C-alpha cells in the first residue's frame, strides 16, 4: 500500500509539471469539476473548522453541498454530512452546528442542527418560506434566522395556505403600490423579510422584527432573503442590531441601523443623522461596541464604506476610516475586542487587514493573492485564499506576519492535471496621464519570441476592481489556455485604488474607461509578443456596455463580445433599480447625460463583428438591451450572433449553459483572430 501511495503521488506530481504532455490547459469541463468551498465557521476553541463544499454532477449538472470538518492544525478532513447542507454556523458552546438546507421532501430551505461530532441532523423548522441567515444566541439554547412572511397573516398555517393558494391559482398577476418590484433575477412579492427566534429544542418560532413597522432589506438580497450581515445578536443576547430601509416611498432608499430589545420593544434608529446607507452591524465580544459600515454619498453604491464605532453605553459614534482610503468589508472581531480583521479590496488584491478599534489604525496582514470569508476563534484566524491559478482554499492565517498554512486539499487531484500559465501585474499610463493597473495572464508554454493574439477583458460594475482571484464565469486562465494572452485592466472607476479614482467616471461613465481601454490595447500592441492584427475585447454587464461603446468609436479590435450589455441608457431606466432616484439627475432633467453615455448613439459607426449574449431572467440589465444591440448590428449588416439563455439571469450559472457559453466564445474568437502564436 505504501508503494502504491508513492506511485500515485508521483503520477499526480508528474501531471502537474507544465509541458510534460500529461497536464493540459484549463477548460470549461474541468472548471466545473472543481469543488467550490463556501464560508467556514470555527469551533469556539479554534481547533476545527466546518465549511460547505459543493460538487457539480457532470450528468445532471446539479450541485450538491456537504459539510466537512477540518482540523486547523493541519489534520485530515472529515465529511460531516452526507445529505444536502447549507452554510453552517457553530454554536458558542461548541456542541452543535446549525445550517439551512432542502432535504428529502423539503421544497424550501429549513433549519437543521447536527452535533459537532457527527450523527444525524435534526430538523427544527417547518417553514413555508426559506430559512436564511442563521445566528446563535450566546447561551447556545436559542437561534435566530430570517424568513419571508405576509405581515398581516397570523400563524404559520395561514402563511402556508396563502402561499399554496397563490401557487395553485390560475390567476398569476402580482400588484405593487410602490417599488422595488424585482431584483437581479427574482420578482419581489408582498411578503417581508423578518427575524425570528427558535429554541434549540424546537417549537414555534417567535417574531422579533415583525410588528415593528420595519423589515429587512429587499434590495441587495437573494431570492431567498437577506444574508447573515443584515443583523447581529449582542454578546449578552439582549439586543438585536439590524438593517432596514427608512424610506417609505421605495425610490429614495436610506438604509439605517436599528437596535431592538431581544425580548420585545420598539426599535431605535442609531443612524438617522445620515441620509445615505448604513449597514452590516456587528457587536463586539465584550459587549461594549457596535460597528457598522457607512456611506455618505447618497445614490452611489461604490461610495467608500466607512467603519463607524458606536459605543453602546453612551451612543457616541466615531468614524474610524477618516485617514484610510479603502472600503471596509468582511469584518470579524478579534476575541479581545481591541481590533477587527477584514478582507479589504486593495490595489487589485483582497488583503487581510487589522483595524484597531481605538484609533482606526490599520495594519496589512497579507500582501499577495486574495482572501475572503474570514472566521476567528481564540487565536485562530482562517479564511479562503484564492488567485488566478488557485480556487478557494481554506488556510490558517498568522496574524503576526501574514504567513499561511494550507488546510484543505479538495481540488488537488483535479488541478494536478491542469497546466496553468503564468500571470503578472503591470501598470501603464491611462487616461489623464494617471497610472492604471492591469493583470496579464499568459498561455501555458508562453514563448515571448512569438506573436500571440490578445483577448482584452472588460470588467463589470463599473466599480468592481479585478483582484488576484479565481473566476468561474470569466476565467482568464481558461481563455489563455485557448492560445491567447489575456489582459484585464482596472480602468478608471475600479474599486480598490482610492475613492477619487472610483468616482472619477461619474456621471459620464463612457469616457475614461474607453480611453483606458484604448491605451491598454496600445500598451500591449507595442510588445513584441503581441500580434496587433489579432486583438479582441469583451466583457459582461458594464464590460458589455464598454464593448458596445467601443463598437461606435475608433478601436483596434478585430471582434468584440458583449454579454449582458447596457445598450441604451434610457431603456436601462426600467431595470430592477429603475424607480430609484439618480445621483446626477433623471433623464427628463439631465437628458444630455443619458444620451451622451448611451452606446446606441454610436450605432451609425458599428462595423465590428460582435457576439451578443443575454439571459431572459436578467433584471439588472433587461433582455431588451441584448436584442436591441443584436438587431441594430443586423440592420447595419455587421457580422453578429445572439446567444440567448431562457433560464439564466445576469450571469450564466448552470453547468451545461456555462460550458456552452465558453465553447461559443472560443469558436467566435478563433473565427476572427485565430488561436495560438502566429506562424
Buried (B, 14 or more C-beta within 10 A) or exposed (E): EEEEEEEEEEEBEEBBEEEEEBBEBBBBEBBBBBBBBBBBBBBBEBBBBBBBBBBBEEEEBEBEBBBBBBBBEEEEBEEBBEBBBBBBBBBBEBBBBBBBBBBEEBEBBBBBBBEBEEEEBBBBBEBBBBBBBBBBBBEBEBBBBBBBBBBEBEEBEBBBEBBEEEEEEEEEEEEBEEBBBBBBBBEBBEBBBBBBBBBBEBEEBBBBBBEBEBBBBBBBBEEBBBBBBBBBBBBEBEBBBBBBBBBEEBBBBBBBBBBBEBEEEEBEBBBEEBBBBBBBBBBBBEBBBBBBBBBBBBBBEBBBBBBBBBEBEEEEBBEBBEEBBBBBBBBBBBBEBEBBBBBBBBBBBBBBBBBBBEEBEBEEBBEEBBBBBBBBBEEBBBBBBBBBBBBBBBBBBBBEEBEBEEBBEBBEEBBBBBBBBBBEEBEBEBBEEBEBBBBBBBBBEBEEEEBBBBBBBBBBBBBBBBBBBBBBBBBBBBBBBBBBBBBBBBBBBBBBBEBEBBBBBBBEBBBBBBBBBBBBBEBBBEBEBBBBEBBBBBBBBBBBBBBBBBBBEEBBBBBBBBBBBBBBBEBBBEBBBBBBEBEEBEBEEBEEBBBBBBBBBBBEEBEBBBBBBBBBBBBBBBBBBBBBBBEBBEEBEBBBBBBBBEEBBBBBBBBEBBBBBBEBBBEBBBBBBBBBBEE
